[in-house]
Amino acid sequence: MTVRSLVRALVVTVVGVAIAVALCFVVSTPMDGEVVPLVSTAFGAALVPGIGGVGLLWLLRHRSLQAQVMVVALVSVAGMAAGVLVASRSMFVSNHDLDVLVVVIAASATVGVLAAMVLGERVGRATRSLTEITRRIGAHEAGTGSAVPAPEEFTRLARELADMERRLSDAQAAREELVAWVSHDLRTPMAGIRALVEALEDGVADDPATVERYHRTLREQTDRLASLVDDLFELSRLNAGAVELTVAPMSLGDLVSDAVASVSHRFEAKGVAVRAEPGPRAPVHDVAARELGRVIQNLLDNAVRHTPRGGTVTVQVGASGPWSLISVEDTGGGIPAGELEHIFEPGYTGDRARTPDDDAAQTRSGLGLAIAAGFVALHGGTLTAENVDRGARFEIRLPRREAGRAAAHSAPEPDGARDDDVSV
């Protein structure tokens, strides 16, 4: 028994004695010197079955909860009976009154035990139901539709288990899809590499132009495999919580400009315009430049992949209240409403309404948005997607916890300047 349990038992005993003494004066006016003997006799007599009940509960600690609840009910009645009987003897109660009192105690004990049996049975059914739900979750069996137990605590626990089962089922399905997708996406370039190598070994391609084309294709396929492996490694680090950010104050405008420059060749090759002009009031924020830069690059890659030739991708940086904002908006036709909630899931490529070009469709990893969302979450922010008039808009929201520090690194704004969105 712990010290805390002993203190609680002492507090309960003191409160019980105080209530008994108060009731003596409330119910009747006791004679001089009568209160202390009466209270001490009643509590002393009730202590014996109480100690016996504690010992019995210890002996039955591995038995059913129903049996232990019945013991508690019996101990309560036995303690009351012992106290009443001993006190009655001491107070010279008549035999007739004592007989009546014994009958009343017996009836009370019977009712108490019956009530304990009912409660124990209900708790037992609830426990068995929860045990069955847990077994089904552990066995990955479909459907945990057991009856919801009646007690409130068990009802909440059953609902939490049902929610956990649903999340585990979704996670399992997502893992299976990811494994199937990764297996396919690894086999495809490897099969191409094998075919090209065999062709070169067999002398099928011997003219310089064809050999050069084969070598270029081999390099592209190898780069694709390396990119996929890097994405898988990064995603596994995010899921394992092994990514540690090294943050430093940096202008979000400069960060976006660097990201746009790194993917500008993709925009030029696709014939897509990108609106990214330096803004004078881009906020300074404490960020991990490498990780957040990769987030922006992933969003730009996604935007150019789904924007048709002649389209436009707009990048904006700004602030709204306690948030720093970075948004990437394309004119790629938008995302089907049913797919918005899955857009950040690893390996998700369900973009039938958005028509990427064939080359992009072959080289996309399906992990970019999942990695982007993970890095933004590590910064304490959120990454959201929504449809706009002609396409989709992805927005990064970062909490401006370092607003005071950031202000020290940024140029003062002119009077009347506002924290509106600005193009970068």
Buried (B, 14 or more C-beta within 10 A) or exposed (E): EEEEEEEEEEEEEEEEBEEBBEEBEEEEEBEEEEBEEBBEBBBEBBBBBBEBBBEBBEEBEEEBBBBBBBBBBBBBBBBBBBBBBBBBEEEEBEEEEBEEBBEEBEEBBEEBBEEBBEBBBBBBBBBEBBEBBBEBBEEEEEEBEBEBBEBEEBEEBBEEBBEBBEEEBEEEEBEEBBEEBBEEBBEBBEEBBEEBEEBBEEEEBEEEEEEEEBEEBBEBBEEBBEBBEEBBEBBEBBEEEEBEBEBEBBBBBBBBBBBBEBBBEBBEEBEBBBEBEBBEBBBBBBBBBEBBBBBBBBBBBBBBBBBBEEBBBBBBBBBEEEBBBBBBBBBBBBBBEEBBEEBBBBBBBBBEBBEBBEEBEBBBBBBBBBBBBBBBEBBEBBBBBEBEEBBBBBBBBBBBEBBEEBBEBBEEEEEEEEBEBBBB
